[in-house]
Amino acid sequence: MTAMPPRFAVSRAQIDAMVAAFYADIRKHPVLGAIFNERIGTQAEKWRAHEERIARFWRNAILHERNYDGRPQQVHMATPSVMPEHFALWLDQFEQTANRVLPADVAVPWVALARRIGAGMKMGVAQARQPPGTAPRLDR
């Protein structure tokens, strides 16, 4: 079986650099920093483990490596402090970081992919936060 080609040209080193820069920015974010610190804590080794897990996620999503086995949708839905409106903040910060850290030919397609993934995650979280028996609100 032939391996699938990458979605776009990006190196493993660029993925690692982007993830590290993004989470450095997240830790300073006035809203998202507290949510991540609540979930991950403030210890450097826990952040390194989280960053490595997320780098594996992106290597799987972009490079089609098969070394990520997490369930990010379920994790976000199971974390009560994560609300649908947080995804816009997360994605805007992701785009700012990508534009600062990466060349445009990598940043643009990666941000587009992140926004598609984020839209799905937002819908899942919105549905999880709805009272039972109500129609999902997708305008948040």
N, C-alpha and C positions, 0 to 999 in steps of 0.2 A: 504494500500500500504506500503510495506517495504522500509525503507530508504536504499539508496545505501551505501555500506561500503566506508570508505575513500580510496583514491587512494594509500596512504601509511600512515604509522603511524606517525602522528605529532599532537602535542597539540595546542590548541588555543594560549596558552602562548608562544610556540615556533614560531608560525606565527607572533604574535605581536612583539616578540623580533627581529625576522628576518626583518620585515618591518621597524621597528624603526632603526635598525643598518644600513640597506641598504640605507635608505634616509639620515641618518647622513653622510654616505660615499658619496652619490650623491651630497649633498650640497657642499662638498669639491672637487668634481671632476672638473678638469680643463675645460672640454667641457660641460658635462651634467649639471653641477651646474647652469650655466647661463641659460640654456634652462628651467630647472625646476623653477628657481627663476623668470624668465620672466612670466611663466604661473601661478605659485602659489604665488609668492611674497616672502617676507622674514619674515613675521609675524609668530610667533610660533603657534598661534591658527589656522592659515590657513594650516600650515604643519601638525598639529595634525589631522585636518579634512581630509586632503589628505591621511595621513597614515591610518586612520580608514577606509576610503573608500577602499584603496588598501588591507588592512587586510581582509575586507569583500569579496573582489574579490578572494583572495587566499583561504579563508575559503569555498567559493562557489566552486572554482575549485578543491580543494583537499578534503575537508570534505563533499562536496555536501550540504552545508547549502544554503538555498535559501533566503539570505538577501542582495544580491547585485543586483542592477538593472541598473548599468551603461552601457555605450557603449564605451569601451576603443578604439576599432578600429576607430570609427568615431571621437573621441576626438583627437587621434594621427594624423589622416588624415586632420583634420581641423586646426591643429596647424602648421603654415607655417615654423616655425623654426625646426620642427622635420623632419629629413631627413633619408632615408633608412640606411645610414652608421652609424647612431647613435645607431642602435639596437645592433650591435656587441659590442660597448662600454658599453651599458647598460647591456647586457647579461654577458660580462666578469666581470663587477663590481658585478653583482648579484652573480655570481659563487664565486668570491673572498670572498664576504661577507658571503655567505652561508657556505663556507668551514671554515671560521673563527668562526662563531656563532653557527653552528648546528653540531650535530654528523653526521658522514658520512652516516649512514643509513637513515637520513632525507635529508641531503644536496644533495646527488647524485640523487635521484628520483625527488626532487623539481627542481633542476637545469635542468634536462632533460625535465620536463614539461615546465619550463620557456622558454627553447630554442625552443620547439615546438610552443608555443604560440607566441614567438617573431618572429619566421620565418613567421607566418601568418600575423602578424602586419606589419613586414617589407615589405612583398609583397603588402599589402594594401596601405601603404604609398608610395611605389615605383610607384604603379599604379596611385595614386592620383597626383603625381608630374610629370607624363608623359604629354607631349603635347597631345592635343586631336587628336585622330585618329592614334596614333602610338602604336606599340606593346609594351607591358610592358617589361622592362629590369629587369631581376631577378639576374643579376650579381653584384649588388651593395650591 
